[in-house]
């Protein structure tokens, strides 16, 4: 068991220190940057907002896609550019991208844990509830006030951000209409979310939700993404339209870029 947790901790430190940050050759798209003082988080948060070209020429209100790891040096540029390409080719409807830049990533994106080795990844962990409250109570109202938005909104994330996406779907499903998670770190807290998934689905709302998620060949992740897919099959929730993409040829650090187009296309055409 000690050897297992040593291996697990090594994997944790690698996986959570890397958010698949945007590569240097990703052009930074035209965007707006906002600063919001969060009462829930007791700090200033930097928010990057990308709007498609049609936003400037049409009075239409648009769907909003929220994204942790949304800094300019993180995943914001390559996801904004991907959205632009998919919109320009008429594969998805126009959307607004809201990127949330990290401050304490491992704290914000992880839920509580009873596993001592989990707690070693950062000085503070388990802050996902406060981070979600920031999004619900402070960020979403601010975006709705500043931009023309519909009542449709979703969230996208990878690794620990994927864990946060999945946790939000299970614990607070009413928060978003659609959820996209790449290689979610479902091992967290002894894979608590997977172990308790049936209980959460028993409380699932009647309103329609969409969930796309994927698993790479990462040995500490793929068993739990597959298990969650099997649970969803047995639950057969008619109000939840879901798709699991098994990606055995992808590694943890390649799956986001490899699967992002099909994830976004499938999800936005099923909401």
Secondary structure, DSSP 8 states (H G I E B T S, - for coil): -HHHHHHHHHHHHHHHH------TTS-----EEEEEEETTTTEEEEEEEEE-HHHHH----EEEEEEES-STTTTHHHHHHHHHHHHHTTSS--EEEEEE--SSHHHHT------TTGGGGSSS---HHHHHHIIIIIIHHHHHHHS-EEEEEEEEEETHHHHHHHHHHHH-GGG-SEEEEES--TTHHHHHHHHTHHHHHHT--SS-EEEEEEE-S-TTTHHHHHHHHHHHHHH--TTEEEEEEE-TT--TTTHHHHHHHHHHHHHHT--
